[in-house]
Amino acid sequence: MTTAVRDGRRVTYRPRMTKQDREATAARLREKYEAGNSVRGVADGAGLSYGTAYRLLLAAGTVLRDRAGRLPGEPPTT
């Protein structure tokens, strides 16, 4: 983590990931997501924001479930 001063306040932020770090992180997130975790769950576990985890999952080619937990093309349960 790196600290900086913005508008007179000290803020902490994570430095940018290298391409290799992004690819490795995306692969780990994909494994966890495909094992049944939610996007929010994998984001929290990796210490990332929801948006960052979502983008990394998409970059890894992950097929995301819909909000009901179904994969695209699966019929709804009744």
C-alpha positions in Angstrom: 0.0 0.0 0.0 1.1 3.5 -0.7 0.1 6.7 1.0 -0.4 10.1 -0.5 -1.8 13.5 0.5 -4.9 14.7 -1.3 -6.8 17.8 -0.4 -4.8 17.9 2.9 -5.8 14.4 3.9 -3.6 11.3 3.9 -5.0 8.5 1.7 -3.9 5.0 1.2 -4.2 3.3 -2.2 -3.0 0.1 -3.8 -0.4 0.5 -6.6 -1.4 -0.6 -10.1 -1.0 -4.3 -10.8 1.4 -5.4 -13.5 0.0 -7.4 -16.4 1.3 -10.6 -14.9 -0.2 -9.8 -11.5 -3.6 -9.0 -13.2 -3.6 -12.2 -15.1 -2.6 -14.3 -12.0 -5.2 -12.5 -9.9 -7.9 -12.9 -12.5 -7.2 -16.7 -12.7 -7.4 -17.1 -8.9 -10.7 -15.1 -8.8 -12.1 -17.2 -11.7 -11.3 -20.4 -9.8 -13.0 -19.2 -6.7 -16.0 -17.9 -8.6 -16.5 -21.1 -10.5 -16.3 -23.0 -7.3 -19.5 -21.3 -6.2 -18.4 -18.0 -4.6 -20.2 -14.7 -5.5 -18.4 -11.8 -7.1 -18.6 -9.9 -3.8 -17.2 -12.9 -2.0 -14.2 -13.3 -4.2 -13.7 -9.5 -4.1 -13.7 -9.4 -0.3 -11.5 -12.4 -0.1 -8.9 -10.8 -2.4 -9.2 -7.3 -0.8 -10.5 -5.8 -4.0 -13.5 -3.6 -4.8 -16.5 -5.3 -6.4 -15.9 -3.4 -9.7 -12.2 -4.5 -9.9 -13.1 -8.1 -9.2 -15.9 -8.0 -11.8 -13.6 -6.6 -14.5 -10.9 -9.2 -13.7 -13.4 -12.0 -13.9 -14.6 -10.8 -17.3 -11.0 -10.4 -18.5 -10.4 -14.0 -17.5 -13.2 -15.1 -19.7 -15.5 -16.1 -16.8 -19.1 -16.9 -17.7 -21.0 -15.0 -15.0 -24.2 -16.4 -13.4 -27.3 -14.2 -13.4 -28.6 -12.7 -10.2 -30.6 -15.9 -9.4 -27.5 -18.0 -9.6 -28.2 -19.6 -13.0 -25.8 -19.8 -15.9 -27.0 -18.3 -19.2 -29.3 -20.6 -21.1 -30.4 -22.6 -18.0 -34.1 -22.8 -17.5 -35.6 -21.1 -14.4 -36.6 -23.4 -11.6 -40.2 -23.4 -10.7 
